[in-house]
Amino acid sequence: VEALAPRIAELVDELLSGFRGGRGDLVHDFAEPLPVIVIAEILGIPASDRAAFKRWSDAVVTGDPSGSREMAAYFTRLIEGRRDDPTGPDLISALLRAELGADDEAAGRRLTGQELLGFCMLLLVAGNETTTNLLSNAVQTLSEHPDTRDAAAQDPALWPATVEEVLRFRSPVQSMFRVTTTDVPMGGQVIPAGSWTVAWIGSANRDDAVFAEPDRFDPRRSPNRHLAFGHGIHFCLGAPLARLEA
């Protein structure tokens, strides 16, 4: 991920140069296209297909099944083409090369075609909407706290902690569905095994039992044990990339 930093910086400059007279639509012209372009380049997707990527991703997020079907068909064709020649620098080719080297259990386990397809679709959707939200939230939050914005502009070393506090203060993902595998005692109640639950990440990140003055934006907050990227086995695969883009 760190190796992507120069290319991401180039993309940021290119997108911002499109703002006419210093004006533009932050979401439409910057926060939406940047994550799509980055993920597309990681996966080795032609630039001509980026618009379709964005459309499919939005459809999946809003629950439109047509997006999933079209995206699955596209990636299936792409993966099969890469199987014939997995020598490219993209992530799909790298995964296929790893499979070719996994000739026994000790070397590693091959991804099935369905797993590889799901992996590609997950990267596209998860790395798109969430990072768009993070970028937009960051600009809105810093516009409301100009002293913090000016301090970070003067001292780049302040940016990592500032981004972490944005992640806590305005979580890019507000909630996630989970299913309990066992009975879960919580808050004097018991959530039965097999129950659908909604885990409110945004609420957890404002928990006054964990964070002092949780409704105050404070980039100096330490430790900052936010749950914006999830926790445990569900921790976000793309967290380093989202942080780098922000």
Backbone hydrogen bonds, N-H to C=O, Kabsch-Sander energy under -0.5 kcal/mol:
donor,donor_aa,acceptor,acceptor_aa,energy
4,L,1,V,-1.9
5,A,2,E,-1.6
8,I,4,L,-2.6
9,A,5,A,-2.3
10,E,6,P,-1.9
11,L,7,R,-2.3
12,V,8,I,-2.5
13,D,9,A,-2.2
14,E,10,E,-2.5
15,L,11,L,-2.6
16,L,12,V,-2.5
17,S,13,D,-1.9
18,G,14,E,-0.6
18,G,15,L,-0.9
19,F,16,L,-1.7
20,R,18,G,-0.5
20,R,23,R,-1.1
22,G,19,F,-0.9
23,R,20,R,-1.7
26,L,24,G,-0.8
29,D,25,D,-3.0
30,F,26,L,-0.9
31,A,26,L,-2.9
32,E,27,V,-2.6
34,L,30,F,-2.1
36,V,32,E,-1.1
37,I,33,P,-2.7
38,V,34,L,-2.3
39,I,35,P,-2.6
40,A,36,V,-2.6
41,E,37,I,-2.4
42,I,38,V,-2.2
43,L,39,I,-2.2
44,G,40,A,-0.8
45,I,40,A,-3.3
49,D,46,P,-1.9
50,R,47,A,-1.5
53,F,49,D,-1.8
54,K,50,R,-2.2
55,R,51,A,-2.0
56,W,52,A,-2.8
57,S,53,F,-2.6
58,D,54,K,-2.4
59,A,55,R,-2.0
60,V,56,W,-2.3
61,V,57,S,-2.2
62,T,58,D,-2.0
63,G,60,V,-1.1
64,D,59,A,-2.9
67,G,64,D,-1.2
68,S,64,D,-0.7
69,R,65,P,-2.1
70,E,66,S,-2.5
71,M,67,G,-2.3
72,A,68,S,-2.7
73,A,69,R,-2.2
74,Y,70,E,-2.1
75,F,71,M,-2.7
76,T,72,A,-2.3
77,R,73,A,-1.8
78,L,74,Y,-2.3
79,I,75,F,-3.2
80,E,76,T,-2.1
81,G,77,R,-2.0
82,R,78,L,-2.1
83,R,79,I,-2.0
84,D,80,E,-1.1
85,D,81,G,-0.8
87,T,85,D,-0.5
88,G,85,D,-0.5
91,L,42,I,-3.0
94,A,90,D,-1.9
95,L,91,L,-2.4
96,L,92,I,-2.2
97,R,93,S,-2.6
98,A,94,A,-2.1
99,E,95,L,-1.7
100,L,96,L,-1.9
101,G,97,R,-1.3
102,A,98,A,-0.6
102,A,99,E,-1.1
103,D,101,G,-1.5
107,A,104,D,-0.8
108,G,104,D,-0.9
116,L,112,T,-2.5
117,L,113,G,-2.1
118,G,114,Q,-2.6
119,F,115,E,-2.4
120,C,116,L,-2.1
121,M,117,L,-2.2
122,L,118,G,-2.4
123,L,119,F,-2.3
124,L,120,C,-2.0
125,V,121,M,-2.3
126,A,122,L,-2.8
127,G,123,L,-1.8
128,N,125,V,-1.1
129,E,125,V,-1.2
130,T,125,V,-0.5
132,T,128,N,-2.2
133,N,129,E,-2.2
134,L,130,T,-2.2
135,L,131,T,-2.7
136,S,132,T,-2.3
137,N,133,N,-3.1
138,A,134,L,-2.4
139,V,135,L,-2.0
140,Q,136,S,-2.4
141,T,137,N,-2.9
142,L,138,A,-2.7
143,S,139,V,-2.0
144,E,140,Q,-1.2
145,H,141,T,-0.7
148,T,145,H,-0.5
149,R,145,H,-2.0
150,D,146,P,-2.8
151,A,147,D,-2.1
152,A,148,T,-2.4
153,A,149,R,-2.1
154,Q,150,D,-1.6
155,D,151,A,-1.9
158,L,155,D,-2.4
159,W,156,P,-1.7
162,T,158,L,-1.9
163,V,159,W,-2.9
164,E,160,P,-2.1
165,E,161,A,-2.0
166,V,162,T,-1.9
167,L,163,V,-2.4
168,R,164,E,-1.6
169,F,165,E,-3.4
170,R,166,V,-2.8
171,S,168,R,-0.5
174,Q,172,P,-0.5
176,M,199,A,-1.7
178,R,197,T,-2.3
180,T,195,S,-2.0
184,V,191,I,-2.7
186,M,189,Q,-2.9
189,Q,186,M,-2.0
191,I,184,V,-2.8
194,G,180,T,-3.1
195,S,192,P,-1.2
197,T,178,R,-3.2
199,A,176,M,-3.1
199,A,197,T,-0.6
200,W,198,V,-0.8
201,I,174,Q,-0.7
201,I,199,A,-1.3
202,G,174,Q,-2.0
204,A,200,W,-2.2
205,N,201,I,-2.3
206,R,203,S,-1.6
207,D,204,A,-1.6
208,D,206,R,-0.5
210,V,207,D,-1.6
211,F,207,D,-2.9
216,R,213,E,-2.0
218,D,216,R,-0.6
221,R,218,D,-2.0
225,R,223,P,-0.6
226,H,224,N,-1.3
230,G,227,L,-2.1
234,H,231,H,-1.7
235,F,232,G,-1.8
236,C,229,F,-2.8
239,A,236,C,-1.2
242,A,238,G,-2.7
243,R,239,A,-2.5
244,L,240,P,-2.0
245,E,241,L,-2.6
246,A,242,A,-2.3
